[in-house]
Amino acid sequence: MRKRNYKLIVVAIFLAVGLRGSRVSAFVGGPPNGVTGAPGEATCAVSGCHGNNEVNVGSGVFAITGLPAAGYAPNQEVDLTLTLTQASRSLYGFPLTAVDAGGKQAGELILIEPSRTQKNSENAVGSVREYVSHTFQGVTPTLPNGNSWKVRWKSPAQSVGMVTFYAAGNAANGNGNSGGDFIYTTSAALGPQTAPTALSTVSAASFAAQGALAPETIAAAFGIGLAPSTLIAFSTPLPIQLGGTQVIVRDALGVERTAPLFFASPTQVNYLIPAGTGAGTATATVRRDGFATAQGAIQIEPVAPALFSANANGRGVAAAVLFRRKANGQESFEPLAEYGATTQQFEPLPIDLGASGDVVALILFGTGFRAAQSSQVGCAIGGAPAQVLFSGAQGALAGLDQANILLPTSLAGRGLVDVVLTAAGRPANTVQVRIK
């Protein structure tokens, strides 16, 4: 090997002097083993190769990304990305290893960029560890002011507890010696995937515990660790993923469908029961980054009516509007609730049934009853039957259903009354209105 080529490799690969003070073979570019900063290891800065024995003193950023939030499963393959950035550098390199809490090799490192990375092993600290590092071709920047490399990690066949990935990065100036080079260290830990935690799914309208749900029902699921942050869907059609969170519904026939999402947070996900979900006991699974984090059973029925309430708790004043057509043909929409500063909740407004000849209708909003035939939908207000003028999908929002109910004049003066909607013989949760 000619001398000038050897100097370039030395700068690119942490090489000039090995840990024991002896010259180390270049391995077609790449640092010596045992310099990742893992337990029992030094770095090329500490050993005097680069960086004037200082680590993490420059302006660079070195990171390992790609680890699944839910942890690793047996024999799972995970693609990691190492990224090193620092301005005014000409060459970038790294070594990486993965060890368990006892310092032993954890899993298997696999090359997916064989021209830019290489793999070897060494009994450096009393046990054999695998290392992946750059090659001579892999030191060339691929980013503005930086470089990145991809490495695949295959987890062990059974859990070994917490696994930590250790890496050291070299941002070199390419001047032919180790002076002016910057060494950075980083690590990332990954624990074993645990069994999914409990998930409770209810209607987002009624919040009735253990209530049945219908296809295309707006549902609310409660658990822990469901999403990395609070995220809201603002687009239509609804997304099937928010921040890496998905909901999979597996029906009684074993058919899995990905649910459209309205909202996701660490403790709650609102989603749409997928159209076509078969009747019977289904399983809803929340996945984060592809891994099951929470799971629970739901009962699916063709029709399962539920009504929204103004206070979003499934009871009290209805989340509804009033339609009025006067005898002269004038039409208007009126609110049925107002927020009370004292009670800090919505309170019902009195409904004036108007003069003779006026048509006054209650427009209820709910979910889960669009599949019912019109002849199967009924309503009672204050215990008296009320005519259902329309029931079905509202149309503007996924999963939202609507029922238009004619208010009989016989209700005048009744005050606060219950509204009970039934569909296909199943009653919805009871909401209320106030009649003047």
C-alpha positions as CSV (number, residue, x, y, z in Angstrom):
1,M,0.0,0.0,0.0
2,R,1.4,3.4,-1.0
3,K,2.2,5.8,1.8
4,R,-0.2,8.6,0.7
5,N,-3.1,6.2,0.6
6,Y,-2.3,4.9,4.0
7,K,-2.4,8.4,5.5
8,L,-5.8,9.1,4.0
9,I,-7.1,5.9,5.5
10,V,-5.7,6.8,8.9
11,V,-7.6,10.1,8.9
12,A,-10.8,8.5,7.7
13,I,-10.9,5.5,10.1
14,F,-9.5,6.4,13.5
15,L,-6.4,4.2,12.7
16,A,-3.0,5.8,13.4
17,V,-2.2,3.9,16.6
18,G,-4.1,1.0,18.2
19,L,-5.2,0.7,21.8
20,R,-2.0,-1.1,22.8
21,G,0.3,1.4,21.0
22,S,0.8,-0.8,18.0
23,R,-0.2,-0.1,14.4
24,V,-3.5,-1.7,13.4
25,S,-4.5,-3.1,10.1
26,A,-6.8,-0.9,8.0
27,F,-9.4,-3.6,7.1
28,V,-10.1,-1.7,3.9
29,G,-10.9,1.3,6.0
30,G,-12.4,1.3,9.4
31,P,-11.5,1.8,13.1
32,P,-10.0,-0.9,15.3
33,N,-12.5,-2.9,17.4
34,G,-13.4,-2.0,20.9
35,V,-13.5,1.8,20.6
36,T,-17.3,2.4,20.7
37,G,-17.4,3.6,24.3
38,A,-19.4,0.5,25.4
39,P,-18.7,-0.9,28.9
40,G,-15.0,-2.0,29.0
41,E,-14.1,-0.1,25.8
42,A,-12.5,3.2,25.2
43,T,-12.8,5.5,22.2
44,C,-10.3,6.6,19.6
45,A,-10.1,10.0,21.4
46,V,-9.3,8.5,24.7
47,S,-6.8,6.1,23.3
48,G,-5.0,9.0,21.6
49,C,-5.9,8.2,18.0
50,H,-8.0,11.3,17.4
51,G,-9.5,14.4,19.0
52,N,-6.7,15.2,21.5
53,N,-8.2,12.8,24.1
54,E,-11.5,14.7,24.2
55,V,-15.0,13.4,23.5
56,N,-18.1,15.3,22.6
57,V,-16.5,18.8,22.7
58,G,-17.3,19.9,19.2
59,S,-20.5,21.3,17.6
60,G,-21.4,18.0,15.9
61,V,-24.4,15.9,16.4
62,F,-24.3,12.1,16.4
63,A,-27.4,9.9,16.9
64,I,-28.8,6.4,16.5
65,T,-32.5,6.3,15.3
66,G,-35.0,3.7,14.1
67,L,-35.5,1.8,17.4
68,P,-39.2,0.7,17.7
69,A,-41.0,2.4,20.6
70,A,-42.7,-0.8,21.7
71,G,-39.4,-2.7,22.2
72,Y,-38.1,-5.8,20.4
73,A,-39.7,-9.1,19.7
74,P,-37.8,-12.4,19.3
75,N,-35.8,-12.7,16.1
76,Q,-37.1,-9.2,15.0
77,E,-35.1,-7.3,12.4
78,V,-34.7,-3.6,13.0
79,D,-33.1,-1.1,10.6
80,L,-31.0,1.5,12.5
81,T,-29.7,4.7,11.1
82,L,-26.5,6.4,12.4
83,T,-26.2,10.1,11.5
84,L,-23.2,12.3,12.2
85,T,-23.2,16.0,11.3
86,Q,-20.7,18.7,11.8
87,A,-19.9,21.6,9.5
88,S,-16.4,22.1,7.8
89,R,-15.6,18.3,7.9
90,S,-14.5,16.3,4.9
91,L,-14.6,12.7,6.2
92,Y,-17.0,10.9,8.7
93,G,-16.8,7.4,10.2
94,F,-18.0,5.2,13.0
95,P,-18.0,1.9,14.8
96,L,-21.1,0.4,16.4
97,T,-21.8,-2.5,18.8
98,A,-24.8,-3.9,20.7
99,V,-24.6,-5.4,24.1
100,D,-26.9,-6.6,26.9
101,A,-26.8,-5.4,30.6
102,G,-24.0,-7.8,31.3
103,G,-21.8,-6.5,28.5
104,K,-22.3,-9.5,26.2
105,Q,-23.1,-9.3,22.5
106,A,-26.8,-9.0,22.1
107,G,-28.4,-10.2,18.9
108,E,-26.8,-10.0,15.4
109,L,-25.6,-7.0,13.4
110,I,-26.3,-7.4,9.7
111,L,-24.9,-5.3,6.8
112,I,-27.4,-3.6,4.5
113,E,-24.8,-1.2,2.9
114,P,-22.0,-3.6,2.2
115,S,-20.0,-1.1,0.1
116,R,-20.1,1.5,2.9
117,T,-20.1,-0.6,6.0
118,Q,-18.2,-3.7,7.2
119,K,-18.6,-6.2,10.1
120,N,-16.1,-8.0,12.3
121,S,-15.8,-9.3,15.8
122,E,-13.2,-9.4,18.6
123,N,-12.8,-10.8,22.1
124,A,-12.1,-7.3,23.4
125,V,-13.5,-7.4,26.9
126,G,-13.7,-11.0,28.0
127,S,-16.4,-11.9,25.5
128,V,-16.8,-11.7,21.7
129,R,-18.6,-8.6,20.5
130,E,-19.7,-7.8,16.9
131,Y,-18.8,-4.5,15.4
132,V,-20.0,-2.7,12.3
133,S,-18.0,0.3,11.0
134,H,-17.5,2.3,7.9
135,T,-15.4,1.2,4.9
136,F,-13.1,3.4,2.9
137,Q,-16.0,4.2,0.6
138,G,-18.3,4.9,3.6
139,V,-16.4,7.9,4.8
140,T,-17.6,10.2,2.0
141,P,-20.3,12.6,3.1
142,T,-23.9,11.8,2.0
143,L,-25.5,14.7,3.7
144,P,-24.8,18.4,3.8
145,N,-22.2,18.7,6.5
146,G,-22.6,15.1,7.5
147,N,-22.9,11.4,6.8
148,S,-25.3,8.6,7.6
149,W,-25.1,4.8,7.6
150,K,-27.8,2.1,7.8
151,V,-27.3,-1.1,9.9
152,R,-29.7,-3.9,10.5
153,W,-30.0,-5.5,13.9
154,K,-31.6,-8.9,14.5
155,S,-32.8,-9.4,18.1
156,P,-32.0,-12.6,20.0
157,A,-34.4,-15.6,19.8
158,Q,-35.4,-14.9,23.4
159,S,-35.4,-11.8,25.6
160,V,-32.0,-10.8,27.0
161,G,-33.4,-7.8,28.8
162,M,-32.3,-4.3,27.9
163,V,-30.1,-4.0,24.9
164,T,-27.9,-0.9,24.4
165,F,-26.3,0.2,21.1
166,Y,-23.0,2.0,21.5
167,A,-21.4,4.0,18.8
168,A,-18.5,6.4,18.3
169,G,-18.4,8.9,15.4
170,N,-15.4,10.7,13.9
171,A,-15.8,14.0,12.1
172,A,-12.4,14.4,10.5
173,N,-10.8,17.3,8.7
174,G,-8.8,15.2,6.3
175,N,-5.5,16.9,6.9
176,G,-3.5,13.7,7.1
177,N,-3.2,13.4,10.9
178,S,-5.4,13.1,13.9
179,G,-5.2,16.7,15.0
180,G,-8.4,18.7,14.6
181,D,-10.7,15.6,14.4
182,F,-13.7,15.4,16.6
183,I,-14.9,12.2,18.3
184,Y,-18.5,11.9,19.4
185,T,-20.2,9.0,21.4
186,T,-23.8,8.1,21.5
187,S,-26.0,5.2,22.8
188,A,-29.6,4.1,22.5
189,A,-31.4,1.5,24.6
190,L,-34.1,-0.9,23.6
191,G,-36.0,-3.2,25.9
192,P,-38.0,-6.4,25.1
193,Q,-41.5,-6.0,23.9
194,T,-44.0,-6.7,26.6
195,A,-47.5,-8.2,26.3
196,P,-50.1,-5.7,25.2
197,T,-51.8,-3.8,28.0
198,A,-55.5,-3.6,28.5
199,L,-57.6,-1.6,26.0
200,S,-61.2,-0.6,26.7
201,T,-63.2,0.5,23.7
202,V,-66.6,2.2,24.0
203,S,-68.9,4.4,21.9
204,A,-67.5,7.9,21.7
205,A,-71.1,9.1,22.0
206,S,-72.5,7.1,25.0
207,F,-69.3,5.9,26.7
208,A,-71.4,3.0,27.9
209,A,-69.2,0.3,29.5
210,Q,-69.4,-3.1,27.8
211,G,-71.8,-1.7,25.2
212,A,-72.0,-3.2,21.7
213,L,-70.6,-1.2,18.7
214,A,-71.7,-1.3,15.1
215,P,-69.6,-1.0,12.0
216,E,-68.9,2.7,11.1
217,T,-69.4,3.7,14.8
218,I,-67.2,6.4,16.2
219,A,-65.4,4.6,19.1
220,A,-63.1,5.8,21.9
221,A,-60.4,3.4,23.2
222,F,-58.7,4.0,26.5
223,G,-55.3,2.5,27.7
224,I,-51.7,3.5,28.3
225,G,-48.9,4.2,26.0
226,L,-51.2,4.4,23.0
227,A,-49.5,7.3,21.2
228,P,-46.3,9.4,21.6
229,S,-48.3,12.7,21.9
230,T,-51.7,14.2,21.3
231,L,-52.5,14.2,17.5
232,I,-55.6,15.1,15.7
233,A,-56.7,14.2,12.2
234,F,-57.5,17.2,10.1
235,S,-57.8,15.5,6.7
236,T,-60.4,13.5,4.9
237,P,-60.5,10.7,4.3
238,L,-59.4,10.0,7.8
239,P,-55.8,8.7,8.2
240,I,-55.1,5.2,9.3
241,Q,-52.0,6.3,11.2
242,L,-51.2,9.2,13.6
243,G,-47.7,9.5,14.9
244,G,-47.0,5.8,14.3
245,T,-50.2,4.8,16.1
246,Q,-52.6,2.4,14.3
247,V,-55.8,0.5,15.4
248,I,-56.4,-2.9,13.9
249,V,-59.8,-4.5,14.4
250,R,-60.0,-8.3,14.0
251,D,-63.6,-9.5,13.7
252,A,-65.1,-12.8,14.8
253,L,-64.3,-14.3,11.4
254,G,-60.6,-13.5,11.8
255,V,-60.6,-10.7,9.2
256,E,-58.3,-7.8,10.1
257,R,-59.1,-4.2,9.1
258,T,-57.1,-1.0,9.8
259,A,-59.4,1.6,11.4
260,P,-59.5,5.3,10.4
261,L,-58.4,7.6,13.2
262,F,-59.9,10.8,14.5
263,F,-57.6,11.4,17.4
264,A,-54.7,9.8,19.3
265,S,-53.1,10.6,22.6
266,P,-51.0,8.5,25.2
267,T,-54.2,7.4,27.0
268,Q,-57.0,7.6,24.4
269,V,-57.5,6.9,20.7
270,N,-60.8,7.8,18.8
271,Y,-61.3,5.7,15.8
272,L,-64.0,4.4,13.4
273,I,-65.0,0.8,13.6
274,P,-64.2,-0.3,10.0
275,A,-67.0,-0.8,7.6
276,G,-67.7,-4.5,7.0
277,T,-66.6,-5.6,10.4
278,G,-68.5,-8.9,11.1
279,A,-70.8,-9.4,14.1
280,G,-69.6,-11.1,17.2
281,T,-66.6,-10.7,19.5
282,A,-63.9,-8.7,17.8
283,T,-60.4,-7.7,19.0
284,A,-59.1,-4.1,18.8
285,T,-55.3,-3.7,18.9
286,V,-53.4,-0.5,19.1
287,R,-50.1,-0.7,17.4
288,R,-47.2,1.8,17.8
289,D,-44.5,1.6,15.1
290,G,-45.9,-1.8,14.1
291,F,-45.9,-3.3,17.6
292,A,-49.0,-4.2,19.7
293,T,-49.1,-2.0,22.8
294,A,-52.7,-2.4,23.9
295,Q,-55.5,-4.9,23.1
296,G,-59.1,-5.5,24.2
297,A,-62.3,-7.2,23.1
298,I,-65.3,-5.4,21.6
299,Q,-68.8,-6.7,20.8
300,I,-69.9,-6.0,17.3
301,E,-73.6,-5.8,16.4
302,P,-75.1,-4.6,13.0
303,V,-76.9,-1.8,14.9
304,A,-75.8,-0.2,18.2
305,P,-77.3,3.3,18.6
306,A,-75.7,5.9,20.8
307,L,-76.4,9.6,21.1
308,F,-73.9,12.5,21.7
309,S,-74.5,14.8,24.7
310,A,-73.5,18.4,24.9
311,N,-71.2,17.7,27.8
312,A,-69.5,14.8,26.0
313,N,-70.3,12.2,28.7
314,G,-73.3,10.4,27.2
315,R,-75.9,11.9,29.5
316,G,-77.7,15.2,30.3
317,V,-78.6,17.7,27.6
318,A,-78.5,16.3,24.1
319,A,-75.9,17.5,21.5
320,A,-78.6,18.5,19.2
321,V,-80.2,21.5,17.4
322,L,-83.8,22.6,16.9
323,F,-85.3,23.0,13.5
324,R,-88.4,25.3,13.3
325,R,-90.6,26.0,10.3
326,K,-93.3,28.6,11.0
327,A,-96.7,28.6,9.4
328,N,-95.6,31.4,7.0
329,G,-92.7,29.1,5.7
330,Q,-89.9,30.9,7.6
331,E,-87.2,28.4,8.7
332,S,-84.5,28.6,11.4
333,F,-82.1,26.5,13.5
334,E,-81.8,27.1,17.2
335,P,-79.4,25.9,19.9
336,L,-80.6,23.6,22.7
337,A,-77.9,24.3,25.3
338,E,-75.8,27.0,26.7
339,Y,-72.7,26.9,28.8
340,G,-73.3,27.8,32.5
341,A,-70.5,29.7,34.1
342,T,-71.6,28.5,37.6
343,T,-72.1,24.9,36.8
344,Q,-69.2,24.9,34.2
345,Q,-71.2,22.6,31.9
346,F,-73.8,22.9,29.2
347,E,-77.4,23.4,30.5
348,P,-80.6,22.9,28.4
349,L,-82.3,25.9,26.9
350,P,-86.2,25.8,27.0
351,I,-87.8,24.8,23.7
352,D,-90.8,26.9,22.6
353,L,-93.1,24.7,20.6
354,G,-94.5,27.7,18.9
355,A,-97.9,28.6,17.5
356,S,-100.4,26.3,15.9
357,G,-99.2,25.3,12.5
358,D,-95.5,25.5,13.4
359,V,-93.3,22.5,12.8
360,V,-90.6,22.0,15.5
361,A,-88.2,19.1,15.1
362,L,-85.3,17.9,17.2
363,I,-82.2,17.0,15.3
364,L,-80.2,14.4,17.3
365,F,-76.6,13.4,16.5
366,G,-75.2,10.0,17.3
367,T,-73.5,7.0,15.9
368,G,-74.1,3.3,15.3
369,F,-77.6,3.4,13.9
370,R,-77.2,4.2,10.2
371,A,-77.7,0.6,9.2
372,A,-81.2,0.4,10.8
373,Q,-84.2,0.6,8.4
374,S,-86.4,3.6,8.9
375,S,-89.2,1.3,10.1
376,Q,-86.8,0.1,12.8
377,V,-86.1,3.5,14.4
378,G,-88.4,4.9,17.1
379,C,-88.2,7.7,19.7
380,A,-90.0,8.5,22.9
381,I,-89.8,12.0,24.5
382,G,-91.0,12.3,28.1
383,G,-92.4,8.8,27.7
384,A,-94.6,9.9,24.7
385,P,-94.0,8.5,21.2
386,A,-92.5,11.0,18.8
387,Q,-92.4,10.7,15.0
388,V,-89.0,10.0,13.4
389,L,-88.8,12.0,10.2
390,F,-85.4,10.8,9.2
391,S,-82.6,8.6,10.4
392,G,-79.3,7.7,8.8
393,A,-75.7,8.9,8.1
394,Q,-75.3,12.6,8.6
395,G,-72.9,12.7,5.7
396,A,-70.4,15.4,6.6
397,L,-68.4,13.5,9.2
398,A,-67.3,9.9,9.1
399,G,-69.4,7.7,11.5
400,L,-71.8,10.5,12.5
401,D,-75.5,9.6,12.3
402,Q,-78.5,11.9,12.5
403,A,-82.2,11.5,13.6
404,N,-84.8,14.1,13.0
405,I,-87.7,13.9,15.5
406,L,-91.0,15.8,15.3
407,L,-91.8,17.3,18.7
408,P,-95.5,16.8,19.5
409,T,-97.4,19.8,20.9
410,S,-98.6,17.7,23.8
411,L,-95.2,18.1,25.4
412,A,-95.8,21.8,26.1
413,G,-95.0,22.7,29.7
414,R,-93.3,19.4,30.5
415,G,-90.0,20.9,31.4
416,L,-86.9,18.6,31.5
417,V,-87.8,15.4,29.7
418,D,-85.9,12.2,28.6
419,V,-85.2,11.4,25.0
420,V,-84.9,7.7,24.2
421,L,-84.0,6.7,20.7
422,T,-84.3,3.0,19.7
423,A,-83.0,1.3,16.5
424,A,-83.5,-2.3,15.6
425,G,-84.9,-2.9,19.0
426,R,-81.8,-1.5,20.8
427,P,-82.1,1.6,23.0
428,A,-79.5,4.3,22.8
429,N,-78.3,6.1,25.9
430,T,-80.8,8.5,27.4
431,V,-80.3,12.3,26.8
432,Q,-82.5,15.2,27.8
433,V,-84.2,18.4,26.5
434,R,-86.2,21.1,28.2
435,I,-89.7,21.9,26.9
436,K,-91.2,25.3,27.7
